[in-house]
Amino acid sequence: MRRMKLPVTIHQARLGPAEFKVIRPAEPPVRAVLLDRDRSLDTYLDQDAAYLIGGLWLLAASSPRSLVHLPLRGNRAPARGLPEAGTRQLDLVLLHHSLQFAPARWKELRARLGPGRPQTVTLTVPGPELTGGSSTEEGARHHRENRDLFHQHLHAETLFMTGSAKVFRATAPHFLDVARHGPGYVAAHPRHAHFCTEFHSTEGVLGAAREIHVEYCDRWSPRG
């Protein structure tokens, strides 16, 4: 295991009698996009973005009373995986199911967020040898009464990933593995430079949720 220091901004805003805390990365990734392709969701990112999003996944696991918001919609597209007609770019919000936040209120809450206050959080990042689950854990995820599942909602051009602390911790390696291995694999296989992972329906972590394809990209289209 190693420690990751993650600079964030903490925002607080009130909706009626309730006050909500929203956490954003101090510097959102530039080379990262989340695309809604109707039947599936595609994420393209570089190494820095993969580490950052893996860190935010771990932060969501340890922050059950907060919404973790990652602004992505304004980012340029990768050189491969360009969005076709009808594809939407999305922002991302991670939240614990116990917060019971209604995504329909997100646009109003987002509009009330100020500049926030800076803070640095320290996260424990599992090493490569600890990113897999045991066969017992894998079997438990498929149990019909398992509640450690992701559920997704789309609202205000934002994908909401709602889950438990356990499922956020269990799936953070999707991004950490891309950060650790993507650059080396692409450099060694220039003719087949495709390194990816996936939140797959057979993984036992998706409830009312679509599959998510996560791909490393080292080439990005010019801005503009």
C-alpha positions as CSV (number, residue, x, y, z in Angstrom):
1,M,0.0,0.0,0.0
2,R,1.0,3.6,-0.5
3,R,-0.3,7.0,0.5
4,M,-1.8,9.4,-2.0
5,K,-2.2,13.1,-1.1
6,L,-5.2,14.5,-3.0
7,P,-5.8,18.3,-3.2
8,V,-9.5,19.0,-3.2
9,T,-11.9,21.8,-2.6
10,I,-14.8,21.5,-0.1
11,H,-18.1,23.2,-1.0
12,Q,-21.1,23.5,1.2
13,A,-24.6,24.6,0.1
14,R,-28.1,24.5,1.6
15,L,-31.2,23.3,-0.1
16,G,-34.1,24.0,2.1
17,P,-33.4,22.7,5.6
18,A,-30.7,20.3,4.4
19,E,-27.0,21.3,3.9
20,F,-24.8,19.3,1.6
21,K,-21.1,18.9,1.2
22,V,-19.6,18.6,-2.3
23,I,-16.0,17.6,-2.8
24,R,-14.2,18.4,-6.1
25,P,-10.5,17.8,-7.1
26,A,-8.6,21.1,-6.8
27,E,-7.4,20.5,-10.4
28,P,-9.9,18.5,-12.4
29,P,-8.2,16.3,-15.1
30,V,-7.8,17.8,-18.5
31,R,-7.3,14.5,-20.4
32,A,-10.4,12.6,-19.3
33,V,-13.9,12.2,-20.8
34,L,-17.0,10.3,-19.9
35,L,-19.2,9.5,-22.9
36,D,-22.8,8.3,-22.9
37,R,-23.3,6.0,-25.9
38,D,-26.8,5.0,-24.9
39,R,-26.3,1.3,-24.3
40,S,-22.9,1.8,-22.5
41,L,-20.7,4.4,-20.9
42,D,-17.1,4.9,-22.1
43,T,-14.3,6.6,-20.2
44,Y,-11.1,7.7,-21.8
45,L,-8.2,9.0,-19.7
46,D,-4.5,9.4,-19.4
47,Q,-2.3,8.2,-16.5
48,D,-2.7,11.3,-14.3
49,A,-6.5,11.2,-14.7
50,A,-6.6,7.5,-14.0
51,Y,-4.8,8.0,-10.7
52,L,-6.9,10.9,-9.8
53,I,-10.2,9.2,-10.5
54,G,-9.0,6.1,-8.6
55,G,-8.3,8.4,-5.7
56,L,-11.8,10.0,-5.9
57,W,-13.3,6.5,-5.9
58,L,-11.4,5.7,-2.7
59,L,-12.5,9.1,-1.3
60,A,-16.1,8.3,-2.0
61,A,-15.7,5.1,0.0
62,S,-14.5,7.1,3.0
63,S,-16.9,10.1,2.7
64,P,-20.5,8.7,3.0
65,R,-21.9,12.2,3.9
66,S,-20.5,13.9,0.8
67,L,-21.0,14.1,-2.9
68,V,-17.8,13.8,-4.9
69,H,-18.1,15.8,-8.1
70,L,-15.8,15.5,-11.1
71,P,-16.4,18.1,-13.8
72,L,-15.5,16.6,-17.2
73,R,-17.9,18.0,-19.8
74,G,-15.7,20.7,-21.1
75,N,-12.7,18.5,-21.9
76,R,-11.5,17.8,-25.4
77,A,-12.0,14.3,-26.8
78,P,-9.3,11.7,-27.3
79,A,-7.8,11.0,-30.7
80,R,-9.5,7.6,-30.6
81,G,-13.0,7.0,-29.4
82,L,-14.3,10.3,-30.8
83,P,-17.9,10.9,-29.9
84,E,-20.3,10.3,-32.7
85,A,-23.6,12.0,-33.3
86,G,-26.0,11.5,-30.4
87,T,-23.2,10.9,-27.9
88,R,-23.2,13.1,-24.8
89,Q,-20.2,14.1,-22.6
90,L,-21.1,13.8,-19.0
91,D,-19.8,15.0,-15.6
92,L,-19.6,12.5,-12.8
93,V,-20.9,12.4,-9.2
94,L,-20.0,9.7,-6.7
95,L,-22.2,9.3,-3.6
96,H,-23.0,6.8,-0.9
97,H,-26.5,5.3,-1.0
98,S,-27.2,6.3,2.6
99,L,-27.0,10.0,1.7
100,Q,-30.3,9.6,-0.2
101,F,-29.7,12.6,-2.4
102,A,-32.1,13.1,-5.3
103,P,-30.3,13.6,-8.6
104,A,-33.1,15.9,-9.7
105,R,-31.9,18.4,-7.2
106,W,-28.3,18.4,-8.5
107,K,-28.7,21.3,-10.9
108,E,-30.0,23.6,-8.1
109,L,-27.3,22.5,-5.7
110,R,-24.5,22.9,-8.3
111,A,-25.7,26.5,-9.0
112,R,-25.3,27.3,-5.3
113,L,-21.7,26.1,-4.9
114,G,-19.1,28.8,-4.3
115,P,-15.4,28.7,-4.8
116,G,-14.9,26.3,-1.9
117,R,-12.1,26.0,0.6
118,P,-8.9,24.1,-0.3
119,Q,-7.9,21.0,1.6
120,T,-5.6,18.0,1.1
121,V,-6.8,14.5,2.0
122,T,-4.5,11.5,2.4
123,L,-5.7,8.2,1.0
124,T,-4.4,4.7,1.4
125,V,-4.0,3.2,-2.1
126,P,-3.9,-0.6,-2.3
127,G,-0.9,-2.1,-4.1
128,P,-1.3,-4.2,-7.3
129,E,-1.2,-7.4,-5.2
130,L,-4.2,-6.3,-3.2
131,T,-6.5,-5.1,-6.0
132,G,-8.2,-8.5,-6.6
133,G,-11.0,-10.0,-4.5
134,S,-11.1,-13.5,-3.0
135,S,-13.3,-16.1,-4.6
136,T,-15.5,-15.9,-1.5
137,E,-15.9,-12.1,-2.0
138,E,-16.6,-12.6,-5.7
139,G,-19.3,-15.1,-5.0
140,A,-20.9,-12.9,-2.4
141,R,-21.2,-10.1,-4.9
142,H,-23.5,-12.2,-7.0
143,H,-25.8,-13.2,-4.1
144,R,-29.3,-12.2,-4.8
145,E,-29.5,-10.2,-1.4
146,N,-26.2,-8.4,-2.1
147,R,-26.7,-4.6,-1.6
148,D,-23.1,-3.6,-2.5
149,L,-24.1,-2.7,-6.0
150,F,-23.8,0.5,-8.1
151,H,-26.9,2.2,-9.3
152,Q,-26.8,4.9,-11.9
153,H,-28.9,8.0,-12.6
154,L,-28.6,10.6,-15.3
155,H,-29.6,14.2,-14.6
156,A,-28.3,17.6,-15.7
157,E,-25.7,16.1,-18.0
158,T,-24.2,14.3,-15.0
159,L,-23.8,10.5,-14.3
160,F,-24.6,9.7,-10.7
161,M,-22.8,6.5,-9.4
162,T,-24.5,5.5,-6.1
163,G,-23.1,2.7,-4.1
164,S,-21.7,1.5,-0.8
165,A,-18.2,2.1,0.7
166,K,-17.4,-1.5,0.0
167,V,-18.2,-1.4,-3.7
168,F,-16.3,1.9,-4.2
169,R,-13.2,0.4,-2.6
170,A,-13.6,-2.8,-4.6
171,T,-13.8,-1.1,-7.9
172,A,-11.2,1.7,-7.5
173,P,-8.6,-0.7,-9.0
174,H,-10.2,-0.4,-12.4
175,F,-8.7,3.1,-12.6
176,L,-5.5,2.4,-10.6
177,D,-4.6,-0.6,-12.9
178,V,-5.1,1.6,-16.0
179,A,-2.7,4.2,-14.4
180,R,-0.1,1.6,-13.5
181,H,-0.1,-0.5,-16.6
182,G,-1.6,1.5,-19.5
183,P,1.4,3.6,-20.4
184,G,3.8,0.7,-20.5
185,Y,1.5,-1.5,-22.5
186,V,0.7,1.1,-25.1
187,A,4.4,1.9,-25.5
188,A,5.2,-1.8,-26.0
189,H,2.4,-2.5,-28.4
190,P,2.2,0.4,-30.8
191,R,0.3,-1.5,-33.4
192,H,-2.3,-2.7,-30.9
193,A,-2.2,0.2,-28.4
194,H,-5.4,-0.6,-26.6
195,F,-5.3,-1.0,-22.8
196,C,-8.7,-1.1,-21.0
197,T,-10.8,-2.5,-18.2
198,E,-14.5,-2.6,-17.7
199,F,-17.3,-2.5,-15.1
200,H,-18.9,-5.6,-16.5
201,S,-22.3,-7.1,-15.8
202,T,-20.6,-10.4,-14.8
203,E,-18.5,-8.7,-12.2
204,G,-21.3,-8.6,-9.7
205,V,-21.1,-4.9,-8.9
206,L,-23.8,-3.4,-11.1
207,G,-27.4,-3.2,-10.0
208,A,-29.5,-0.7,-12.0
209,A,-26.5,0.4,-14.0
210,R,-24.9,0.1,-17.4
211,E,-21.5,-1.3,-18.1
212,I,-18.6,1.2,-18.1
213,H,-15.6,0.8,-20.5
214,V,-12.4,2.5,-19.1
215,E,-9.6,3.0,-21.6
216,Y,-6.1,4.5,-21.4
217,C,-5.3,7.1,-24.0
218,D,-2.1,8.9,-24.7
219,R,-3.2,10.8,-27.8
220,W,-5.8,13.6,-27.6
221,S,-7.4,15.8,-30.3
222,P,-6.4,19.4,-30.5
223,R,-8.5,21.9,-28.5
224,G,-11.0,23.9,-30.4
